[in-house]
Amino acid sequence: MMDVSEAQVPESGADRGTSENEWTTDQIGGEAVYRGGVVAHGSNIVGNSVLGSGVLVNLSSRPGTKCRGEMAGNDQMKALWVFSSDACGLYDLPT
């Protein structure tokens, strides 16, 4: 619950002077969201920020896990709210 809450607060902390549209937040899993812009995994752009509702990303898989990324022929962007593009299974439990 706390991780979900923290993923919605900007890296610099909440303040009254910065519009939410200009915040940078961190997804659960480590990707950065540049509100009103892109979602990045390191230097790779993996999706887009959707103002007021989260992110749209192309799914990926994290090496060393049993999880898969996109299914063949289904490369549409998915809404993952506060989770990274390689989110898999139940959060913070082994996969």
Secondary structure as UniProt FT lines:
FT   HELIX           2..6
FT   TURN            7..8
FT   TURN            11..12
FT   HELIX           20..22
FT   STRAND          24..26
FT   STRAND          32..34
FT   TURN            35..36
FT   STRAND          38..41
FT   TURN            42..43
FT   STRAND          44..50
FT   TURN            51..53
FT   STRAND          54..57
FT   TURN            63..64
FT   TURN            72..73
FT   STRAND          78..79
FT   TURN            81..82
FT   TURN            85..86
FT   TURN            91..92
//
